[in-house]
């Protein structure tokens, strides 16, 4: 049986939507078009990803070329550890379960909404606020070293309340499809791009 290119395991439907939007735009990702399998580890969210991802993916080691594990540091149950150490913990388990040298673990610090906040003009449009109005909302939150509001999820929920729009996975999918990836300087996001580009480089032109 021919192996499929990629299985990605994520913690929740919002991460699923974000990855789906990204893979729908392979040229922006800088990869060749692929059709990944994206699974959600239902019922356990981020703590389950930390403790159960490798065991879940063990059965798929002979079915896919590569495996990707994505979850938030915030809410994983081991927030005292840096993202890099959490990645190493899960990576060691993946290596022991048939995925050595063909898997990657991306821990978003602190959470997925970190990727929402860029200076792209699409962000206020998708949220449904004028740019100046959104800026005034975000001014109420402390900023990270990268200028992102803290905490990013609460900032997004507050902005959406101004539009009376519920936070839904559609927002993440739409943003992933519209926002330029060069505008996101988050380390985890840039590592994700690097990993995918090494696994699935663009097809040669001509």
C-alpha positions in Angstrom: 0.0 0.0 0.0 1.4 3.4 -1.0 1.9 5.7 2.0 0.1 9.0 2.2 2.1 12.2 2.6 1.2 13.5 6.1 -0.9 12.9 9.1 -1.3 15.9 11.5 -2.6 15.5 15.0 -4.0 18.6 16.7 -5.7 19.4 20.0 -9.0 21.0 18.9 -11.2 22.1 16.0 -9.7 25.6 15.9 -6.2 24.2 15.3 -7.8 21.8 12.7 -9.3 24.8 10.9 -6.1 26.8 11.0 -4.1 23.9 9.4 -6.8 23.3 6.9 -6.7 26.9 5.8 -3.0 26.7 5.5 -2.9 23.6 3.4 -5.5 25.0 1.1 -2.9 27.7 0.2 0.2 25.6 -0.6 1.9 28.4 -2.6 1.8 30.7 0.5 3.1 27.8 2.6 6.0 27.4 0.1 5.2 23.7 -0.5 3.8 21.5 -3.2 0.0 20.7 -3.0 -0.7 17.8 -0.7 -3.9 16.4 0.9 -3.0 15.7 4.6 -5.0 13.8 7.1 -5.7 16.1 10.0 -7.0 14.4 13.1 -8.3 16.0 16.4 -7.5 14.2 19.6 -11.0 14.6 20.9 -11.9 14.9 24.5 -8.4 15.5 25.9 -7.2 18.7 24.2 -3.7 20.0 24.9 -3.0 17.7 27.9 -3.9 14.7 25.9 -1.6 15.8 23.1 1.3 15.9 25.5 0.6 12.5 27.0 -1.1 10.5 24.2 -0.1 11.9 20.8 2.7 9.3 20.2 0.5 6.4 21.2 -2.3 7.6 19.0 0.0 7.9 16.0 1.7 4.6 16.5 -0.9 2.8 14.4 -0.2 5.1 11.4 3.6 4.8 11.2 3.4 2.6 8.1 0.6 4.5 6.5 2.1 8.0 6.2 5.4 9.5 5.2 5.4 12.1 7.9 3.6 13.0 11.2 3.0 16.5 12.7 1.9 17.1 16.2 0.6 20.6 17.1 -0.7 21.9 20.5 -0.7 24.9 22.8 1.7 25.3 25.7 -1.1 27.1 27.6 -3.4 24.5 29.1 -1.2 21.5 28.4 -0.8 20.8 32.1 3.0 21.4 32.1 3.2 25.1 31.6 6.2 25.3 33.9 8.3 23.8 31.0 9.4 25.9 28.0 7.8 25.0 24.7 11.1 23.5 23.4 11.3 21.0 26.3 7.6 20.0 25.7 8.4 19.4 22.1 11.4 17.2 23.0 9.3 15.1 25.4 6.7 14.3 22.7 9.4 13.9 20.0 11.2 11.3 22.0 7.9 9.3 22.3 7.2 9.6 18.6 10.8 8.4 17.8 10.1 5.3 20.0 6.8 4.6 18.2 8.0 4.4 14.6 8.3 8.1 13.6 12.1 8.8 14.1 13.4 11.4 11.6 10.0 11.8 9.9 8.0 13.7 12.5 7.9 17.0 14.2 6.2 18.6 17.2 5.2 22.2 17.3 4.2 23.7 20.6 2.6 27.2 20.3 3.6 29.5 23.1 1.3 30.4 24.6 -1.6 29.4 22.4 -3.0 29.3 18.8 -4.3 32.9 19.0 -0.7 34.0 19.0 -0.8 33.4 15.3 -3.9 35.6 14.8 -2.3 38.8 15.7 -0.2 40.2 12.9 -0.2 43.6 11.2 -2.1 42.2 8.2 -5.1 44.3 7.1 -7.0 41.1 6.8 -7.1 40.6 10.6 -9.5 43.5 11.4 -11.6 42.6 8.3 -12.0 39.0 9.3 -12.8 40.0 12.9 -15.3 42.6 11.7 -13.8 45.8 13.1 -12.3 48.9 11.7 -8.5 48.9 12.0 -8.5 51.8 14.5 -11.3 50.2 16.6 -9.4 47.0 16.8 -6.2 48.9 17.8 -8.1 50.6 20.6 -9.3 47.3 21.9 -5.8 45.8 21.8 -4.3 48.8 23.6 -6.0 47.5 26.8 -3.7 44.5 26.8 -0.1 44.2 27.7 2.2 43.3 24.8 4.7 40.5 24.4 8.2 41.1 23.1 6.8 40.6 19.6 4.0 43.2 20.2 1.3 40.5 20.6 -1.5 41.1 23.1 -1.4 39.1 26.3 -3.3 36.8 26.7 -4.0 36.5 23.0 -7.1 34.4 23.3 -8.8 36.8 25.7 -7.9 39.7 23.4 -9.5 37.9 20.5 -12.7 37.2 22.5 -12.9 40.8 23.6 -12.6 42.0 20.0 -15.2 39.6 18.8 -17.6 40.8 21.5 -17.5 44.2 19.9 -18.9 42.7 16.7 -21.2 40.2 18.6 -19.5 37.4 16.6 -18.8 34.2 18.5 -15.3 32.8 18.3 -15.5 29.9 15.9 -13.2 27.7 13.8 -14.2 29.5 10.7 -12.3 32.6 11.8 -9.1 30.6 12.1 -9.6 29.0 8.7 -10.3 32.3 7.0 -7.3 34.0 8.6 -5.1 31.2 7.6 -6.2 31.5 4.0 -5.9 35.3 3.8 -3.0 36.6 5.9 0.5 36.7 4.5 2.7 34.2 6.3 5.7 36.5 6.0 3.9 38.8 8.5 3.9 36.2 11.3 7.3 36.3 13.1 6.2 33.8 15.8 9.0 31.2 16.3 6.7 28.2 16.4 5.0 29.3 13.2 8.3 29.9 11.4 9.4 26.4 12.5 6.2 24.9 11.2 6.9 26.6 7.8 10.5 25.3 7.8 9.5 21.7 8.6 6.7 21.6 5.9 9.0 23.1 3.3 11.7 20.6 4.0 9.2 17.7 3.7 7.2 18.9 0.7 9.3 21.3 -1.3 7.6 23.0 -4.3 7.6 21.1 -7.6 10.2 22.3 -10.0 9.1 24.9 -12.5 9.1 24.2 -16.3 
